[in-house]
Amino acid sequence: MADKLVIVAQFTNYIEAEMAKQQLADYGIEAVVTGDNAANIYPIPAVEGPELQVLEKNAQQAREILESHKEQEH
């Protein structure tokens, strides 16, 4: 049975999403950025930004990595 993709984070723009994707890649976790680019064109709450997805088996580790990097930035 194949793992399914799950959302581990949502972003306001593609640059943030791609940076997070690279952070996960540095730890050997493959991720994909999904969602349309409309949030960059129409910055209104009704339009969701890009989402970062990983395989379900990697989701917990991915969230921990992203949270760790977020804490380091502050």
Order of alpha helices (4+ residues) and beta strands (2+ residues): beta-alpha-beta-alpha-beta-alpha
